[in-house]
Amino acid sequence: MTFIIGILAGVLIAFQSAINARLRMHVGAAFLTSFVSFSVGLLFLLGLSLIMQQTPAFSLDNLGNVPLWAWTGGLLGMVGLTANVLIFPKLGGVQTAVMPILGQVLMGVLIDTFAWLNSPYIAFTASRLFGIGLVLFGVWIAVVLPHLSGLKRKENANLWLWRAVGILGGTTLATQAAVNGEFGRQLGSSLGAATVSFGVGAIGLLLVVLFYEKSLPKLCQPTEGKPFWIWSGSILGSLFILAGVWLVPQIGTGSVVMLVLSGLICGSLLVDKFGLFGITQKPILPLQIIGVTLLLAGVAFIRLL
């Protein structure tokens, strides 16, 4: 069950990215798009709390047990998002996808191996190393190899700086998963932890929108011609965060990262293949099928051995 939920969580993120891309076309500002996404996700989680008769206003006893760093999940998500916004114009789509993946895998393994952030300890064995290698090789075949001829050959020191930013951004996303998992464990509520994470992220993004991007007035533009589903990406994102909060205490941050990564790439290929959410259709190449197969095999190797 955890295997399936982790894969589906990654698929949700792929769908969310496609939907938010359409939202940004209508809104026209990157951070405003993210703020809208976080805000709608927060409202969805609050509504879900009411339906399930849970309250995000936890008892003082529970809140007193939560370490200060466990409140930072939403801010870490903001940092990871900002890193992607910054590196995309410098590195292009392929490297913007791959560099954060490297950071997520690296940080996920470190968190598991050293039991950082109160995550469950998972030994770094030879079989785990082999599985991680399969995952990274699968990512390279599925994402990088089909676009290799189109990558710029010209190199300079600044590009390596932006690659480092991308990798660091990925480490914050893996850390966010561990932080939110610990928050949920301390509160005894995955839904409550996800709600707080979205709330903190929404507040942080609101400050960025008000004082840096200054794009809030764009929300007052007419909405005619905008499909209703462009506002739904954040609901998928909130379900992803909720799944991560539930999964991390059970299987560890590294395993969650691997499962989500697999679902993300599979979902992205589905979006391209069928032109979902208004995205231009692109055929799935045999190389990509091979890459996804290796990626899933690596994840299965890590989880089952």
C-alpha positions as CSV (number, residue, x, y, z in Angstrom):
1,M,0.0,0.0,0.0
2,T,2.8,2.5,0.9
3,F,4.4,1.7,-2.5
4,I,1.2,2.6,-4.4
5,I,0.5,5.7,-2.4
6,G,4.0,7.0,-2.9
7,I,3.9,6.5,-6.7
8,L,0.4,8.1,-6.9
9,A,1.7,11.1,-4.8
10,G,4.4,11.6,-7.5
11,V,1.8,11.4,-10.3
12,L,-0.2,14.1,-8.5
13,I,2.8,16.4,-8.5
14,A,3.3,15.9,-12.2
15,F,-0.4,16.8,-12.8
16,Q,-0.1,19.8,-10.4
17,S,2.9,21.2,-12.3
18,A,1.0,21.0,-15.6
19,I,-2.1,22.7,-14.1
20,N,0.0,25.4,-12.4
21,A,1.7,26.1,-15.7
22,R,-1.7,26.9,-17.2
23,L,-2.5,29.0,-14.1
24,R,0.6,31.0,-14.5
25,M,-0.3,31.8,-18.2
26,H,-3.4,33.5,-16.9
27,V,-2.0,35.1,-13.7
28,G,1.3,36.1,-15.3
29,A,3.5,36.1,-12.2
30,A,5.5,33.1,-10.8
31,F,5.2,33.9,-7.0
32,L,1.6,35.0,-7.3
33,T,0.8,31.7,-9.0
34,S,2.5,29.8,-6.1
35,F,0.6,32.0,-3.6
36,V,-2.7,31.2,-5.2
37,S,-1.8,27.5,-5.3
38,F,-0.8,27.5,-1.6
39,S,-3.9,29.4,-0.6
40,V,-6.4,27.2,-2.4
41,G,-4.6,24.2,-1.0
42,L,-4.9,25.6,2.5
43,L,-8.6,26.2,2.1
44,F,-9.1,22.6,0.8
45,L,-7.2,21.1,3.8
46,L,-9.3,23.3,6.2
47,G,-12.5,22.1,4.5
48,L,-11.3,18.5,4.7
49,S,-10.5,19.0,8.4
50,L,-14.1,20.2,9.0
51,I,-15.6,17.3,7.0
52,M,-13.5,14.8,9.0
53,Q,-14.3,16.6,12.2
54,Q,-10.6,17.3,12.9
55,T,-9.3,20.7,14.0
56,P,-6.0,22.2,12.9
57,A,-6.1,24.1,16.3
58,F,-4.4,21.4,18.3
59,S,-4.2,21.1,22.0
60,L,-1.5,23.1,23.8
61,D,-0.1,19.8,25.1
62,N,0.5,18.6,21.5
63,L,1.9,21.9,20.4
64,G,4.3,22.0,23.3
65,N,5.9,18.8,22.1
66,V,6.6,20.1,18.6
67,P,10.2,21.4,18.2
68,L,10.6,24.8,16.6
69,W,12.3,23.3,13.4
70,A,9.2,21.2,12.8
71,W,7.2,24.4,11.9
72,T,9.5,25.1,8.9
73,G,8.1,22.7,6.4
74,G,6.2,25.3,4.5
75,L,9.2,27.7,4.4
76,L,11.4,24.8,3.1
77,G,8.9,24.2,0.3
78,M,9.1,27.9,-0.5
79,V,12.9,27.7,-0.8
80,G,12.7,24.7,-3.1
81,L,10.1,26.5,-5.3
82,T,12.2,29.7,-5.5
83,A,15.3,27.7,-6.5
84,N,13.4,26.2,-9.4
85,V,12.1,29.6,-10.5
86,L,15.7,31.0,-10.4
87,I,17.5,28.2,-12.2
88,F,15.0,27.6,-15.1
89,P,16.0,30.6,-17.2
90,K,19.7,29.7,-16.6
91,L,19.7,25.9,-17.1
92,G,16.7,25.1,-19.2
93,G,14.0,22.5,-18.5
94,V,16.1,19.3,-18.5
95,Q,18.7,20.4,-16.0
96,T,16.0,22.2,-13.9
97,A,14.3,18.8,-13.5
98,V,17.5,16.7,-12.9
99,M,19.5,18.9,-10.4
100,P,16.7,19.1,-7.7
101,I,16.3,15.3,-8.1
102,L,20.0,14.8,-7.3
103,G,19.6,17.0,-4.2
104,Q,16.5,15.1,-3.1
105,V,18.0,11.7,-3.5
106,L,21.2,12.7,-1.7
107,M,19.5,14.4,1.2
108,G,16.9,11.6,1.5
109,V,19.7,9.0,1.9
110,L,21.6,11.2,4.4
111,I,18.4,11.7,6.5
112,D,17.7,8.0,6.6
113,T,21.3,6.9,7.2
114,F,21.9,9.2,10.1
115,A,18.2,9.4,11.4
116,W,18.2,13.2,11.1
117,L,15.1,15.1,12.1
118,N,13.8,12.1,14.1
119,S,13.3,10.1,10.9
120,P,13.5,6.3,11.2
121,Y,17.0,4.9,10.8
122,I,17.5,2.9,7.6
123,A,21.0,1.3,7.1
124,F,22.9,2.2,4.0
125,T,23.5,-1.2,2.6
126,A,25.0,-2.4,-0.7
127,S,21.6,-3.4,-2.0
128,R,20.3,0.1,-1.2
129,L,23.2,1.7,-3.0
130,F,22.5,-0.5,-6.0
131,G,18.9,0.5,-6.0
132,I,19.7,4.2,-5.8
133,G,22.1,3.8,-8.7
134,L,19.4,2.2,-10.8
135,V,17.0,5.1,-9.9
136,L,19.6,7.7,-11.0
137,F,20.5,5.8,-14.1
138,G,16.8,5.5,-15.0
139,V,16.3,9.2,-14.5
140,W,19.2,10.0,-16.8
141,I,17.9,7.7,-19.5
142,A,14.3,8.9,-19.2
143,V,14.9,12.7,-18.7
144,V,18.4,13.6,-19.9
145,L,19.3,11.2,-22.8
146,P,16.4,12.1,-25.1
147,H,17.4,15.8,-24.9
148,L,21.2,15.3,-24.8
149,S,21.7,16.7,-28.3
150,G,19.8,19.8,-27.5
151,L,21.8,20.7,-24.4
152,K,24.2,23.6,-24.7
153,R,27.8,22.5,-25.1
154,K,29.2,25.8,-23.9
155,E,30.1,25.7,-20.2
156,N,31.1,28.4,-17.7
157,A,31.6,28.7,-14.0
158,N,28.2,30.5,-13.5
159,L,26.4,27.4,-14.8
160,W,27.9,25.3,-12.1
161,L,26.8,27.8,-9.5
162,W,23.2,27.6,-10.8
163,R,23.4,23.8,-10.8
164,A,24.5,24.0,-7.2
165,V,21.4,26.1,-6.4
166,G,19.3,23.5,-8.1
167,I,20.8,20.7,-6.0
168,L,20.4,22.7,-2.8
169,G,16.8,23.4,-3.7
170,G,16.3,19.6,-4.0
171,T,17.8,19.1,-0.6
172,T,15.2,21.5,0.9
173,L,12.4,19.5,-0.6
174,A,13.6,16.2,0.9
175,T,14.1,18.0,4.2
176,Q,10.6,19.3,4.0
177,A,9.2,15.8,3.7
178,A,11.1,14.7,6.9
179,V,10.1,17.9,8.8
180,N,6.4,17.5,7.9
181,G,6.6,13.8,8.8
182,E,7.9,14.6,12.3
183,F,5.3,17.4,12.7
184,G,2.6,14.9,11.9
185,R,4.0,12.4,14.3
186,Q,4.2,14.9,17.1
187,L,0.7,16.1,16.6
188,G,-0.8,12.7,15.9
189,S,-2.4,14.1,12.8
190,S,-1.1,14.0,9.2
191,L,-3.9,16.3,8.1
192,G,-3.1,18.8,10.7
193,A,0.6,18.8,9.8
194,A,-0.2,19.3,6.1
195,T,-2.5,22.2,6.9
196,V,0.1,24.0,9.0
197,S,2.7,23.4,6.3
198,F,0.4,25.0,3.7
199,G,-0.5,27.8,6.0
200,V,3.2,28.7,6.7
201,G,4.0,28.5,3.0
202,A,1.0,30.7,2.1
203,I,2.0,33.4,4.6
204,G,5.6,33.4,3.3
205,L,4.6,33.7,-0.3
206,L,2.1,36.5,0.5
207,L,5.0,38.5,1.9
208,V,7.0,37.8,-1.2
209,V,4.1,38.8,-3.5
210,L,3.4,42.0,-1.5
211,F,6.9,43.3,-1.0
212,Y,9.0,41.8,-3.8
213,E,6.9,40.8,-6.8
214,K,4.2,43.3,-6.1
215,S,1.8,41.4,-8.3
216,L,-1.3,41.0,-6.1
217,P,-3.4,43.4,-8.2
218,K,-3.2,40.9,-11.1
219,L,-5.7,38.7,-9.2
220,C,-8.4,41.4,-9.9
221,Q,-8.1,40.8,-13.7
222,P,-11.2,39.4,-15.4
223,T,-11.5,35.6,-15.3
224,E,-13.5,35.0,-18.4
225,G,-12.1,32.3,-20.6
226,K,-10.2,30.6,-17.9
227,P,-11.0,26.9,-17.4
228,F,-12.2,26.2,-13.8
229,W,-9.6,23.4,-13.3
230,I,-6.6,25.8,-13.4
231,W,-7.4,26.5,-9.7
232,S,-7.3,22.8,-8.8
233,G,-3.5,22.2,-8.9
234,S,-3.1,23.1,-5.3
235,I,-5.6,20.5,-4.2
236,L,-3.4,17.9,-5.8
237,G,-0.4,19.4,-4.1
238,S,-2.1,19.3,-0.7
239,L,-2.9,15.6,-1.2
240,F,0.8,15.1,-2.0
241,I,1.9,16.8,1.2
242,L,-0.7,14.8,3.2
243,A,0.6,11.6,1.7
244,G,4.2,12.5,2.5
245,V,3.4,13.4,6.1
246,W,1.8,9.9,6.5
247,L,4.5,8.0,4.6
248,V,7.8,9.4,6.1
249,P,7.4,8.0,9.6
250,Q,6.7,4.6,8.1
251,I,9.2,4.1,5.4
252,G,11.8,6.9,5.8
253,T,12.5,10.1,3.8
254,G,14.7,8.4,1.2
255,S,12.2,5.8,0.2
256,V,9.5,8.5,0.0
257,V,11.7,10.5,-2.3
258,M,12.3,7.5,-4.6
259,L,8.7,6.6,-4.8
260,V,7.6,10.2,-5.5
261,L,10.3,10.6,-8.1
262,S,9.1,7.5,-9.9
263,G,5.5,8.7,-9.9
264,L,6.6,12.2,-11.0
265,I,8.3,11.0,-14.1
266,C,5.6,8.5,-15.0
267,G,3.0,11.2,-14.5
268,S,5.0,13.7,-16.6
269,L,5.2,11.2,-19.5
270,L,1.4,10.7,-19.3
271,V,0.8,14.4,-19.4
272,D,3.1,14.7,-22.5
273,K,1.6,11.6,-24.2
274,F,-2.1,12.5,-23.9
275,G,-1.7,16.3,-23.9
276,L,-3.4,16.6,-20.5
277,F,-4.4,20.0,-19.1
278,G,-3.8,21.7,-22.5
279,I,-0.2,20.7,-22.7
280,T,1.2,20.1,-26.2
281,Q,1.2,16.3,-26.9
282,K,4.6,14.6,-27.2
283,P,5.3,11.0,-28.0
284,I,6.8,8.7,-25.4
285,L,10.2,7.5,-26.7
286,P,11.4,3.9,-26.3
287,L,14.4,5.3,-24.3
288,Q,11.9,6.9,-21.8
289,I,10.1,3.6,-21.3
290,I,13.4,1.9,-20.6
291,G,14.4,4.7,-18.2
292,V,11.1,4.4,-16.3
293,T,11.4,0.6,-16.1
294,L,14.9,0.9,-14.6
295,L,13.7,3.6,-12.2
296,L,10.8,1.5,-10.9
297,A,13.1,-1.5,-10.7
298,G,15.5,0.6,-8.5
299,V,12.7,1.7,-6.3
300,A,11.4,-1.9,-5.9
301,F,15.0,-3.0,-5.1
302,I,15.3,-0.4,-2.3
303,R,11.9,-1.1,-0.8
304,L,11.8,-4.9,-1.1
305,L,15.4,-5.9,-0.3
